[in-house]
Amino acid sequence: MSPTPPGRLIASTSAAAAVLLGVGLGAVPAALADAVAPVISEVYGGGGNSGAHLRHDFVELGNPTGEAADLDGWSVQYLPASPGPATRVQVTALTGEIPAGGHHLVRQAAGAGGSTELPAPDTAGSTNMSATAGTVLLVSGTDPVACRTAAACAEDGAVVDVVGYGNAVVHAGSPVTGLSNTASASRDAAFTDTGDNAADLTAGDPTPTNAAGETVGDGGGPEEPVEPGDLRVHDVQGTTRTSPYAGRQVTGLPGVVTAVNAFGSARGFWFQDTEGDGDPRTSEALFVFTGSTTPPVAAGDEVLVAGRVGEYRSASGQQTVTQLDQARWTVLSTGNDLPGAVLLDADALPEAYAPDHGGDVSGLELEPDEYALDFWAAHEHMTVRVEDAPVVAATDGYHALWVTTKPDQNPTVNGGTAYGSYDGPNSGRVKVESLLDRAEHPFPTANVGDTLAGVTEGPVGHSQFGGYLIRATTLGEHVPGDLERTAVRDTERYEVSIATYNVENLGGRDDQARFDALATGIVDHLDTPDIIGLEEIQDDSGPEDDGTVDAGLTLDRLVEAVAAQGGPAYEWRQISPEDKQDGGQPGGNIRNAFLFDPERVRFVDRAGGDATTAVEVVEGERGAELSVSPGRISPTDEAWESSRKPLVGHFRALNRDIYVVTNHFNSKGGDQPLHGVHQPPNRTSEVQRHAQAALVGAFADELLAADPEAALVVMGDLNDFQFSRTLEILTGDGRLHNPMTDLPEGERYNYVFDGNSQALDHILVNRALAGRVDYEVARLNSEFHDQVSDHDPQVLWLDTRRSTPPGRG
């Protein structure tokens, strides 16, 4: 896999924490693999004081990740506003977990006043907290912290999160103010954490919530409404992406329940106003969040709803979702007709994707007739439907797939949707998940080119990985499109075949089935290339972080699997990285490697290549040579920090010297998503790729200056598109040619992400070779639900019959 394709978000860590779970590419989406850490979501120290309603102080923790967070062995700790060296730290040990997207309530000491009990706590402590000034720390351990300043606590690796309030000395950014006997400090529903307490937390009414989703008064919150209030759903939704009533209690919102989410930790129900205001900018529906409790309602129930308006954000940079929590409702009648679904035909969504605003679009008035993202925001939680929807991204491991409402929008050769420019992210794409019980209604295992025939219908939701989707209550019939894996052509006797293949975190302890499947692809679909550049080869122990860096076992197992499938007895070359210095899955030590067929190709070994020695071009008996082979390009340059270093090899085949550079450039992790709140999205990760491309380009220049007719191949997972600045840097000034650009537009891809078929891997050649090569992409993985890698390999054929450079051969 290549770390994070366009728009794939890897959420930033908590400022104090930097708790990363790794780049679990492929089987585990990066957005969860690098999930943010739990945070302190609310702090209240006025419990039991004069004027307080609540009897207890409390600390509430929030989990912004998509998986439950284990708290065993962690603690909540409290420091007074101005701690000294001898100040005692009050420690409350934690047990249990925080549900995905949920809360964990830590009850602290009670005062003499107050009349209202907290909901059942998940952890009980006895810390007395100041109502107006102090510091709460979330710590991945139970030993009292030794830090007494903001800087020292920020450097303490055990401190996961810090909230300082009032005039507290220890805080993140600036302390939050405004706390009192009746006011707490809390984050928004998305648990936003920028590292600045003053910016992230707001003083207001205390809203303690436990892991079950219960709040004050044993589930408390507002009273059950008995008559319509002054507001309707469209008033709450407003004409921008955020509600004008965010953070406030509303009551008596009328509507009809359209769907219920009875699974997972983000349960609740959707309801929709059947009247509406006729304004295309305002959604007529809302989602009521009930935590891990299934609400006792059914589709067709007429309800009046009260609750707190929240803006939930699944991860930093994503659009917010307006919803209600701490809700109460009254069922007025049952069995009512549901509001009609909005048909998403080819003309429903605008061609333009998002406004070119140059920043956060949250406050912009929606223009649903102009921009697809505005259309989705204006229909948030409303019921929509697609008919006979073409599948443009295969079913993933999380039971979701992508369809398009615009089949004629940049179609690929196999029925996908081609991503051909930053200006055209394909507005017709939409993700589909199911609200149905998978035991009774299995989710289809679909490939690109299949169809969800008939009607697929449900409320507009928002993925935990970002982006709008249809949460289907009715799922169309899966009709296969009979997509078949396609092999590349055979190699002629006068050609040298060279392939690149990202094998997605292949480690020495992987199941034999993975090695066999990869070997089958190499033999049956790639025609056993003479040279293969491999990316994402892990060390012999795979992701186990045990200090192992060698990959001999991994490569030997792959070579043996190829031979067992009837392929050649490949040999391999690689250079082991320094432990944990090349990025990727923690402990995996991914690197680039070469396989080659010794019956067809000779590897020219030059001793001395290691993790930190740079390869150089030197003068040899036959002209340009490499100082080390295999070697690495500028491996100590900061451009390769936490990133895979390029591997260079010198080959001889059919009387030709061929120099091959296999690459795996910096991940797209950290880029703002295509569907995010910042438009156009900022692609921060490309800064490092540009620097990497410049170094590889400099090596190419050095080699071609020594021998302008040298046969140079630069290939691999460049993690960027054929139209990107990264590829412009590599190919600029006539240095290299990208054969992918010679393909028809509908064939320029080898990776599918969020319904966009795109090119992340490339094989480039120097201009002297441009007229002597042929090139194909083998369609093996990216469009299939049963893929062995998330990348399709590519093969280039070099015709050696044409003019042999002087002094060669």
N, C-alpha and C positions, 0 to 999 in steps of 0.2 A: 504494500500500500504506500501511497505517498501520503505523508502527513498532509493534512487538511487542504482539500481542494477549494475552489473559489467560493467564498461565502461560508465555508464551513467554519463555525465558531468554536474556538477553544476559550472558554471563559477565563477571565483573569482571576488570580487567587486573591483571597483576603489580604489586605495590605500587610497585616502583621503576620500572616501565616505562610503564604507560599506553599500550601499543601497540595502537591501535585500527585495524581494517581497514575500518570504516565500517558504515553501516546499509544493507546491500545488500538492500533489502526486496523481497520478492517472489521473484525468480528465485533469490536466494541467501538461505537462511534466516538470520534475524538472529543466531541462536545461533552461526553460523559467521562471519557478516559482522562481528561484533564479538568475534572470538575472543580468548582470552587469549594472552599471549606465551609463548615458550619460557622455561623456568626452569632453574636449576641444581638437578638432582634428587639428586645425591650428591657428597660431597666426602671424599677420603681422602688424608691426608698422611703415613701411617706406612709407606709401601712401602719394603721393604729394610731397615727398622730391626730392632733386636733383638726377637725374638719374633714378628715379622710373617711371615705366610704369603705375602703378595703381594710381588712384587719392585718394583713401581712405585707411585708416587703416581698418583692419577687424579682427574679431574672428569667427572662424568656429567651430561649435559643431558637434559631431558625436554620433550616437546611435547604439551601437553594439548589442542591444537586438532584439528579434524577434517581438516586439510590439512597436507601436508608443509611444513616451515618451512625456507626457504633461509638458510644460514649464511654464504654467500660474503660476504666483507668484514667479518665479525664477528670477535670475539676473546674468549678467556677471559684474564682478567688476575688477578694475585695480588699482594696486599700483606701484609707481615708484620703481626703483631698491633698494634704501636704505630708506625705510619709517621710519619716526619717530613717536612719540606719537601724534603729532598734524597734521600729514600728512592727507590730504583729500583723501578719497577713492572715485573714480569715478564709479558710479553705472549706469548700463543700464538694466532697467527692461525688462523681456522677456514675450512674449505671444505666443500662438500657440503651436506647437508640433514639434518633430523631427520624421520623418518617420522611421519605422523599417529598420535598416541598412543604414539609410540616414543621411543627413546633415541639419544644420540650420545655415544660414549665418547672422551674426551680423555686419552690416556696422557701422564703427566708423568715426571719423572726417576726413575731406578732407584737403589736403595741397595745396600749390600753384602750384605744378608741376604735372606731370603725364598726360597721355592722354587717358587712358583706364578706362571706368566705370566698376564697379563690376556688376555681374548679379543682378537681382532684389533681394534686401535683404529680409530676413524673419523678421528681427528686425533692426531698425535703431537707432543708438546712436550718441553721439557727443564727445566721449572720444578721447583725443589726446594721443597716445601711442608712447613711444620711439621706434625707429627703432632697437636699439641694446641691451637694457637692461630694464627689467621690469617684472611685475608679473600679470597674468590674472587668476582670480578665477571664477569658476562656483559655484553659491550659491543657495541653496534651500530656498530662501527668498529674500527680497529686502532691508533689513536693512544693512547699511554699516558694513563690518566686523570690529571687534575691534583688530584682531590679526595683529602683525607687525613682527613676526618671523616665520620661517618655522615650528618650534615645536608648537607654539600657533595656527597656522592655521590648522595643522594636528589634533589638539584636538578640533577644532571648529566643532560641529556636523552638522552645516549648510553648511560647505564647502564640495562640492561634488568632485571637481577636482581643481588642481593647476598646472599652467605651469609658471615656472620662466625661464627667458632667460638672456643671458649675465652674468653680475655679480650680478644678483638679490639676495637679502637676503632671500626672501621668494620663495621657490621652493620645489619640491618633488624629493628626491634623490639628484641629482646634476642638476644645471640649464643647459639647452640646449644652445649651443653657435653657432655662425656663422650667426646670423641674421643681416640684413643690409637694405639699401634702396631698394634693389632688391631681398632680400632673406627672406622667411618666415620659420617658423618651423612647421612641420606637422607630424602627425602619419601616419602609413601605412594604407592600405585599410581596414584592420581588426580592426582599432582603438585599437591596442595593448596598454595595460596599465599595466606595471609592478610596477608602483609607482616611477619610476626614469625618470625624464624629459630628461636627457641626453641620456638615452638608448632608450626611446620610440619615441622621436621626432627628425627629421632630417632637417637640413637647406637646402633649395633648392628654386626653382622657386615657387612663390605664385600660388596656385591653388584654389581660392575661389569657393565654390560650395554651391548652395542653396538647399532647400528642394525639388525643382523640378528637381534637377540634372543638372541645368544649371551652366556653369562656365563663365569665362571672355568672353566679347564680345557677350552677349546675347546668350549664349550657346557655344560660342567661342571654345577654344581648337585649335587643329591643323586645317589647311585648308583641305577641301575635296580633297582627293587624285585623281589624274587624270591618273596616270600611276603607274605600279608596282614599289615598292621600292627595296632597296638592300636586305631586309630581307624577310623571309617567316615565316609562323606560327611556323614550327618546330624550327627555330632559336630562336624565342621568348620563346617557351616552354622549350627548353634546355633538358639536360639529367639528371637533378635532379628535386626535387620537386619545386624549386623556379627558376624563370626566371633570366637569366643573364642580362636581360634588365629591371629589376624591378625598377620602379620610373622614367623611361626614356620614352620620346615620340618616337613612331615608326610610320611609314607611308607606305602606298602602299602595305599592306598585302592582297594578293589575296585569294579568296575562294568562296564557295557557301553557302548561308544561308541554314541551316538544320532544324532550329526550332526557334520559337519566344515565349518568355514568356510575355504574355499580361495581366497578373494578378498580384496583390500584389504590393509591394513597391520595389521589386528587379527585375524590368522588363529589357528586353534586348533581344538579339538574339545570337544564336550560328552560327558560320560559320567555314567551314572546307576546307582545301587545298585539291584539288582533285588529286594532283600529289604526294606530300610527298617525303621524302628522303630515305625511306626504312629502317630507323633505328628504331628498336622496342622500343627504350627508349624514343623517342620524339613523343609527341602528335602532331597531325596535325590539331587541332581545338582550338578555343578560344571562350570565352563568352564576349560579348560587353554589359556592364552594362549601362543602360539608366535611372536608378532611378525609379521614379513613372510614367515615360512617356513611352507609348508603341511605339516602333520604327516602322517607316513606311516601313517595309520590309516584305517579305514573303519567305517561303521555296522555294528554286529553284532560287532565285535571285543570280546572280553573282556579287560580290562586291569587291571593294578595300577599305580597312579600315585603318584609322589612329587613334591613341589615346595614352593614357598613360598606360604603363604596371603596373598593381598593383598585389599585393599578398593579397587576401582577406582571413581573418581568422574569422570564425563565432564565435569562443569563444577561450579563452586561452587553449592551449594544443592541438588544432585541427590542422589537416593538412591545409596548405594554398592552395588557389585556384588562379591560374594565370588567370587574366582577363584584359580587357581593359576598362578604363573609359575616360571621357572627349573626347569621340570619335566623329569622322566624317567619313562618308563613301560615296562612289559613287556606284550607281547601274548601272552596265554595261549592263546587259541583264536579262531577266526573263524566268521562265519556264524551267530551266536547270535540268538535271537529278541529283539526290542527290547521294552523295558518298555511296557506299555500307556499310551496317552496319556490325560490327564485331560480329560474332556469339559467344555467351557465352554458349557453351555446357559444358558437364561434364569435358572435358579435358582443357578448355580454361584457367581457373584460377589455379595457382599452389596450392598444398596442404598446403605448408608453408605459414603462414599468413604475417609475417613481419620479417625483419632482427633483430637478437638479438644483437643490437648495444650498449645498455647501455646508451642511451641518445637521443638527437635530431637527427633525420635521415634526416633533410631537405637538408643537403649538400651532402648526399651520392649519388653516381651514381646509377640510377635505374637499377634493375635487374628484369624485368617483367616476365621472365621465371622461377624465383626462388620464388618470394614472391607475394602474392595476392595484398597487398597494393601498391607495386611497379607497378603491372599490372594496377591497377586503375589510379595511377598517370600518367603512360605512355599513357593512353587512355583518359585523362581528356578532357571533352567536346566533344569527338568523339561520333559518333552514334554507339550504340550497340543494340543487340537484344537477347532476350531469347525466347525459344519456349516451350509451354506446361509446364510452370513453376509452381512447387508445392509451395503453400503458407505455410510459416513456422512461420509467426506471423500475427495475425489477424489485420484487418483494425482498425486504431486508430482514435482518435478524430480529427486528422489533415489530414485525407484522404490520408493515406499512409499505405502500408503493406510491408511485407518482403517475398521474395521468395528465393529459392536456385537453383543454377545451378548444384549442386551435390546432387541429391536425396538420394544417398547411403552413404552420409557422416553423420555418427552417427545418424541414424534415431530414432525417438521416436515411441512409440506405436501408436500415433495418427497422424504421418506424419510430425512432427516437426524435429528440429535439436538439439540434446542433447549437452549441454556444460558440458564436463566431466573432463576437466583439463585445467590448465593455458596454457599448450602447444598446445591446440587444439581448438582455437576459431572459427573453422568452416569457412574456406575460401570461401565456395560457397555462403554464404549469401549475398543478395543485396536488398536494399530498392527500392520500386517503388512508385513514385508519378506521377501525371498526369498533362500535360500541356494543356489538353483539357478543354473546358468550361463545368463545372460540371452541369450547367442547361441543356445542350444538351447531355452530356455524363456523367451521374452520376458515381461516383467512386464506385466500387463494395464493398459491405459489406461482407467481406470474413472472414472465420475461418481458423484455422490451418487444413491442410489436403485438402483444396479446391485447385483448379487449375486455373491459367490464361491460358486457352487453346489457341493454335495458337500462333501468334507473338505478343510480347510486345517489343516496340522499341522506342528509343529516345536517346538524348545525355546524356553522363555521367555528372552528376551534383554533388553538395555537399549539404547535408542537413544543415539547420540552427542549428540543434541540433548536427551536426557532422556526419561524415561518407559519403562515396560515395553512389550515388543512380542513378537510371535510371529515367529521367524525360520523361515520356512516351508521344510520339506523336501518337503512335498506342498502344492501350491497348487490351490485349487478352480477350477473352470471359470468364467470370466468371462461372466456373463449380463447384457447391457445392460438397463437399466430404461427406456430410451427417453426419458430426460429431455430436454426441449426448452427452449430459451431463450424466455422470455415477455416480451412487450412490454406497456407500460402503455397505458391507453386514450387516445383522442384528446382534444385540448383543445377545449372549446367556445369559441365566439366571444366569450363574455362572461367568460372565465376568463383569468387570467394564470398560466402554468405556470412553475414554479421548480424546478430540479433541483440536486442535489449529486452530484459524481462525483470520487472519488479515482482519478487516472489512473496511479498507481504509477510515479513517477520518469520522467515523460515529458520527454525532453531533445531539444534541437535537432538532435542528430546521430543520433537513433534511426532505425532502418530505416523506410522508408515504409509497410511492412506494419503497423506498430504504429499509425501515424496513421490508416491506412485502416480498421483494425479498430475503433478507437475511434470514428471517424466513422460507421461502419456502425451501431454501437450507438446513437449519438446520433440518427441519422436513422430507423432502422428500429424501434428498440425504445423510445426515449424520446420519439418524436414531436416532435423538434426543439424542446425547451423554449424559452420566451421568454427565460429567464435561467438560466444554468448557473454554479454555483460550482464551481471546479476546485481540487483539492488535489494537491500533489506535481507541480507544474509546475517543471521544472528550467531552468537557464539555457541559453543557446544552444549551449554546448560540452558540455552534459551533465556527467558526473562528472569530466571532465578539470579538474584544479585549476589553472587558468591565469589566475585573476583575473576572468574574465567573470562578470557578474551579470545582464546584460540577458536577457530571455526573448522578445524580439520574434520571433525566428526560430521558436522553439518554438510560440508561439501562432499565428503566421501559417500555419505548416504544418498545424496542426490545423484552422484555419478553412478553408483551401484544401481539405483532405481532406473536410470536411463538405459544402462546396459541390459538390465532385466527385461526392459520393454523392447529390446532389439536394436537399441541405439549404439553408437560408438563408445569406446572406452575413453571417455573424456579425461583430460587432466585439468588441474585448476591452479590458479595463482591468486593470491590475495595478500594483504598486509593487515595484521591485527591492529586495531586501534588501542590507544590507552584506555584503561577502564573508565567507563562512564564519561567519556569526553566527546562522543560523536552523536549525542542525542538519541532519539528514538525511544522505544519502550525501555524503561529502567531495568538495568541488568542484562539487556539483550545485546548491547554493543554491536548494533547493526553496522554493516560495512558493504562496500562494493567488492565484487570478485569477478574473475574471468573463468569460464570453461572454454576449452578448445579441443578439437579433434586432432591428435598427434599424427594421424594418418593423412591429414590434409594441411595441417598448419604446424609450423615450428615456433615455439615461444623463445624469443631471444632474451635469455636471462642475463642480468647485470646485477651482481651482488651489492648489498649495502642498503637496499630499501627498507625503511622501517616507519613507525608511526609518525616520526617527527622530521625525517630527512626529506628535503625537497628534491624532486627530480629536476634535472637541467638538461638542456640540449648541448651536446658536445660533438666535436668533429671525430668521425671514425673512419675506418678503412673504406667503407662504402658510402661515406658522406655523413649526413646527420645521424647521430646516435643518441641514446639516452644514457645519462650518467648512472641511473639505476633502473632496473626493469624487473618486476613491477616497481612503480614509484608513485609518490603522492605529490600533488601540486600544492606548493606553499602551505604545508599542513599546519604551520604555527601561526599563520596569518589570522587576525581576529575575525576575518570574514567567515572562517570555518568554525567559530566557537559554537559548541554544542550541535555540530552539524557534520554530516558525512563528508569525508575528504575524497576528492576525485582520485581514481586509480588509473594509472597510465601503463600501458603495456606495448611492447615492441614485438610484432609478429612478422614471420616470413611465410608467404604462401604463393605458389605458382610464380616463383621468381620475383615476387614483389615484396618490398618492405612496407608494412602497414602499421601505423601508429594509432592505437585506439585509447580513448579516454572515456571511461564510464563514470557517470556522475549521479549524485542524488542530492539535489539542491535543497535549501532550507524550506521547511514546511510553510504552508499558508496559515498555520495557526496564529491567531491574534488578529487576523484581518477582520474588518467589520463585515457582517453578512450582507448578501444581496438584498435580503428582506428586512434588514435592520432599520433602526431609528435614524441612523446617519445616512444621508443621501447627498451625493453619491458616496458609497462606502470607501473608507480609507484602507488601502492595502499596505499596512505597515510592514508586513513580512517581506515585501519585495525589496526593501532597502538592502537586506542581507543578500538576497539572490542577485541583485545587481552587482554587488561587490564580488560575489562568487563568479558571476559570469565574466566580470572584468579580468579576474585572475586566470580563468580558463582561456579566455581570449588572448591574454598576454602570452600564455604558454603556446597557443596556436601560432601567434605571430612570431615567436622565437623559432619555432620549428620551421615555419614556412619561409622565414628569412634565410635560414640555413639551407633550405631546399624547397624552392617554390613549387616543385612538382611532387612533393612528398604526398603519399596517400595517408590522409588524416581523417579519422572518424571520431566525432565528439557526440556522445549519446548518453541516454539514461533518463531517469526521472528528474527532469528539470523543474518540476513543480510549477510550471507556468505555461502559458498558451502561445500558440504560434503567432499571435498578434501582440504579444506582450513586449514591454521594454526589455525584459530579461533576454528574450530571443533576439531582439534587435541588437543588443550589446554583443551577443555571440556572433551574429551573422553580419554585423555592420561592416561597411566599407569593403564589401565583396569578399570578406574573409571566408565565410562558410555559407553553405546552401542548405535549406531545410526541404527535403523532398516531400514532406507532408503537405506543403503549400501547393504542390503540383497535383494533389488529389482533388477530385470534385469536392465541393464544400460539404456535402452530406457524408463524406467519408473521413473527415479530418477530426478524428477523436479516437481515444483508447481508454476512456474513463467516464463513468456516469456519476454525477453528484447532483442531488436535489432536482432530478429530472432533466438536467442539462448534460448532453453528451459533449465531452470536451477533450482537449489534448493536453496531457501533462508530460508525456514521455515523447522523446524525439530522437532521431538519428540524423546528425548533421555531417556534411562532408565538405572538404575544402573545394574551392571553385574549380580547381584543375580536374576534380573527379566528377563534377556535377553532371557531365554528359555521359558518364560511364556507369551510372548506377541505375538500378531498379529498386522498387520499394513497395512493401505491403504491410498492412496491419492484420494480424490474425485475430479474428473475432471469437475469443474463447471464454472470456470472463465477465467483462463489465456489464453486459446486457442480460446476464443470466442470474437467476436466483441461487443456483448451485455453483458458485464460483470458487475456484481454488486460490485466486488472488483477485484483488479489486482492479487490477490493471490488465489490459491486453498487451501481449508482446508484439514486437515489430521486427521485421527482417529487411535488411538491405543487401543487395547483391552488387558486388564490384566486378565489372567486366575487365579481365586482365589482358584481353586480346589487343586492346587499343594501345596507342603509343606508349612504349616503355621509356621512362625518363633516362636521359644520358647518365652513364655511370652506374646504372642499376641493372641487376639481373645478369 
